[in-house]
Amino acid sequence: MAQITVAVDAMGGDNAPGAVVEGSLMALREMPDLRILLCGPTEALKPLTAGAGDVKERIEIREAPEVIGMHDAPVLAIRRKTGSSMVVALMAVKDGQAQAALSAGSTGALLAGGMLRVGRIKGIDRPALAPVLPGRKNPFLLIDAGANVDCQSEYLRQFGLMGSIYMEKVMGVSRPRVGLLNIGAESEKGSRLYKEAHQLMASQSVYNFTGNIEARDVPNGDADVVVADGFDGNIVLKYTEGLASSLVGMLKDEMMSSTRSKLGALLLKPALRTFKKRMDYEEYGGSPFLGVSGVVIKAHGSSGPVAFKNALRQAHKMVSVDISGQIAREMAKLAGLNDKGESDPQ
Amino acid sequence: MAQITVAVDAMGGDNAPGAVVEGSLMALREMPDLRILLCGPTEALKPLTAGAGDVKERIEIREAPEVIGMHDAPVLAIRRKTGSSMVVALMAVKDGQAQAALSAGSTGALLAGGMLRVGRIKGIDRPALAPVLPGRKNPFLLIDAGANVDCQSEYLRQFGLMGSIYMEKVMGVSRPRVGLLNIGAESEKGSRLYKEAHQLMASQSVYNFTGNIEARDVPNGDADVVVADGFDGNIVLKYTEGLASSLVGMLKDEMMSSTRSKLGALLLKPALRTFKKRMDYEEYGGSPFLGVSGVVIKAHGSSGPVAFKNALRQAHKMVSVDISGQIAREMAKLAGLNDKGESDPQ
């Protein structure tokens, strides 16, 4: 059995390193072909892995004395803090010692590190952050959720490709429906960027572009992949978090407003718990950074052990299906189309 | 007592003309100084106003045989269908026969009509759609919710001004907090447009700019005015509708999942009704189209009689406080600042 090695930034996130190590041990027990390089200060990590027992042989501490904080300037930190747990994890991927890197640390730093330390897949202009979000009918992937503001239309076309491959290979959706976030269903709707992107996406058949998707239909899950500029995608991502918690808050206010409603709320407790779980996108693991030549996953900053375990399962899956190789191959097809398209007079 | 005259597009919206007329009569009974010009085909409207009784003298039918449909091309329809109920209503404002126009018809056509038939306030580059949305702590105004895609930073600065005046004069918020929608709180965050807009907004003191507001904090009501490009604003508006209904749907799924939860849901019925009402932005009337020289309000397409009545109350209030005059005066101040700013070397 070939092993899959994931380099884990043990110092990233609000609950590091405790929850990171706990989640890592859980993942090792669940996946017998998983190996973990735990990157961080040995003296802090050693006691935490003491109870590893049966999986001890598959977890190795990689000394990294520095930490990139949430307030470090991303690019600068990636360049200078070469001994940080995040850079050490990314370098392990670059050097081929690991196939994937996982971190719950600074998003900005991880994106910069993915670009600068791991590098892009040939043909991909801009790697993109691509979390899977809960939809009413089915989960959907949002790409780009914030890696690139001021996108060009070609980037959006590539996001569609990467998102489609992820949903098919990792999430098992056959021929994913790729929609372009927009303010109307008609192809001529939207800003200049989105109108151009629509044309580019409509003129290829490497993936299944289903047209514009209006924001109101996004939470339904009417598209499996929702393509957006990183600014708009980040607005959607953050707004989802904000609105969901605001709605639940407003609902709670109403539930506490009378004895009758309090009793109702009590009876509904288990249902509300399931609801909350359904809304919780950590269930799907972390946000993959698609387009870098290796697997890089951003776990939510507030991840607990189970979220880390899920993100490791996701990393394992992404490596197993060779996501980067798939993207490289399909991108070559898309680029071929593009060259042909460009030589045609329009 | 000076009368306030509102020209109402009797044929706009899903429930026209019945709900429009019913809401108009309710409004007339509530506001003794209100007068309504009901624009539409006389033969269709006459029977509906037959029961007006005590308010009959304050409602006048203005013959308009044509209707602008939802599929008409906006600019073309406004130019060609001069006999449509929407154009007749807008022209009444232009000609000074009414101080406000209200329509639940095509948003695109109403925006085009506001620009082409009513005209802009001096100094305002782009009028903007500005609905008030429910927030957890307090309602907030979103500007621009979709009138202008591909904005320039100066437009956004003006949106801040108009939104601030509306929240202060119409909604009674003192010194409204104006936030710029963004992907981070720091001033250097965001796309080129938003970075520039931030600088422009921060360099004036005509209104109270409180900095960037992250999408996750928007539904809380942390800003009284949320400024955005029309593309992003429309995404937020539509996504709010979609997510709220999707969340309520998911919640219902869970509530129907067991006998226990069904009983809980039954007990919670009144609380859920209040919750739904709180979420319903029609409570605040329609979306004003700020920046045109007159009051123009877009009512939601699905408005019922009460929503129309509320929108008429809103029109009445906007006229009473002379919203267009207020905007013109404050815009002159802002433009003065701008000229000074430009002559200073940076």
Interface residues (C-beta under 8 A of the other chain):
Chain A: G135 R136 G146 V149 D150 L181 I183 G190 S191 R192 Y194 E214 A215 R216 D217 V218 P219 N220 D229 F231 D232 N234 I235 V236 L237 K238 Y239 T240 E241 G242 L243 A244 S246 L247 G249 M250 L251 E254 M255 S257 S258 R260 S261 L263 G264 A265 L266 L267 L268 P270 A271 L272 T274 F275 R278 M279
Chain B: G135 R136 G146 V149 D150 L181 I183 G190 S191 R192 Y194 E214 A215 R216 D217 V218 P219 N220 D229 F231 D232 N234 I235 V236 L237 K238 Y239 T240 E241 G242 L243 A244 S246 L247 G249 M250 L251 E254 M255 S257 S258 R260 S261 L263 G264 A265 L266 L267 L268 P270 A271 L272 T274 F275 R278 M279
